[in-house]
Amino acid sequence: MSGGLDIALIQTRTPATADAALAHVEPLIREAAAGGAKFVLTPEGTNVLEQRRDRRDAAITTEDADVAVLGLRHLAAELGVWLLIGSAIVRSGHAGDSRAANRSLLIDAAGGIVARYDKLHVFDVHLPNGETYRESATVRPGDGAAVADTPWGRLGLTICYDIRFPHLHRQLAKAGAAMIAVPAAFTAPTGEAHWETLLRARAIETGAFVLAPAQGGLHEDGRRTWGRSTVVGPWGEIIAKADHDDPCIVKAKLDMEAVARARAAVPALTHDRDFLPAV
Ligand SMILES: O=C(O)CNC(=O)[C@H](CS)NC(=O)CCC(=O)C(=O)O
């Protein structure tokens, strides 16, 4: 296949329920596929984005009952595209822990779930502007990292706050990831200060494409997210980026051979040293 892999990031402002969320994202995915995208990625919280606890709890169900997850699996099959549901907030299925999973689902072009990843690092943070998040109250962190093979190369899965943990990305790259997905719902202040720099740093360190579809704008629950969905190349260059927070499609063509070129030029992934003295 010449010319590279056509991908599309879907930037969303997901409503609070899975029905509305599906209606919000579906036309954008259709448009991306009609424009030639073979791999489409959506942000964190694609099925539900709601912080008010009662509404959030009411909206969350299991992965196989969630209207948005089911609808998006059918849509991937209908359109013949691979789809990363950046995350769906679903019941974790862990006995004795009522918290949800913040879960990426990789869907193949037949609509099957080929990989799952539960967000490892949960966002428990007090920001200087007074915004407070305690994701650990409602989300059970996952137990392990995940890579998955696509027809175009291996994909490493991460979610949002995971971007701040470089060793996770390094391990994904060492496990063969040529692309790293970073679906997000970044806060506005941390997005402005850190988003682009973190994405570019992870791409440079790993020599992998970083694919970062984001929630953006002012949401029903009153929160504001940063948007600015971004595709970074393995040399750290910005290939495509939304310059606003409104729902949109960010298209890019990935030359997968750029991964080997970047890693050959600077083979830092193979140059780790054990520098700490034994304790
Ligand atoms: O729970 C949901 O509804 C969707 N998930 C989120 O919004 C998550 C947890 S609150 N947000 C982040 O991880 C932001 C990270 C961030 O902004 C940073 O690292 O600076």
The ligand as a Gaussian input file, in Angstrom:
#p B3LYP/6-31G(d) Opt

LIG

0 1
 O      -13.891000      10.611000      34.022000
 C      -14.244000      11.123000      32.968000
 O      -15.350000      11.629000      32.815000
 C      -13.251000      11.171000      31.857000
 N      -11.938000      11.170000      32.399000
 C      -11.241000      12.262000      32.673000
 O      -11.689000      13.364000      32.445000
 C       -9.876000      12.065000      33.257000
 C      -10.011000      11.719000      34.702000
 S      -10.839000      12.941000      35.691000
 N       -9.086000      13.252000      33.059000
 C       -7.759000      13.224000      33.038000
 O       -7.101000      12.205000      33.184000
 C       -7.112000      14.593000      32.801000
 C       -5.604000      14.582000      32.842000
 C       -5.078000      15.949000      32.720000
 O       -5.778000      16.905000      32.443000
 C       -3.638000      16.178000      32.965000
 O       -2.864000      15.197000      33.079000
 O       -3.255000      17.345000      33.031000

